Amino acid sequence: MIAKENPAKPYSDQKLVELLAAETIQVSRRAIAKYRQELSIPSSTDRKIK
C-alpha cells in the first residue's frame, strides 16, 4: 500500500488502519506504527514529497 500511495499525499497510520479494515483486516494504529518503524518506513510526514 505504501509503495502505491501518492507521494504528494502519503497515508497516515490511521488511514492505513481504515484501508486494511475495508479489506477485513483488523489492526490497531499502534501496530501499524510499530511495524512501520521495524521496517524502517518513515512517517507520512517524512514520506511526503514537497
URKA-V775660 format. One record per helix or strand. SS is the DSSP state (2 for helix, 1 for strand). FROM is the first residue (numbers start at 1). TO is the last residue. If there is no record, write none. Layout:
SS|FROM|TO + SS|FROM|TO
This chain:
2|13|22 + 2|29|38 + 2|44|47
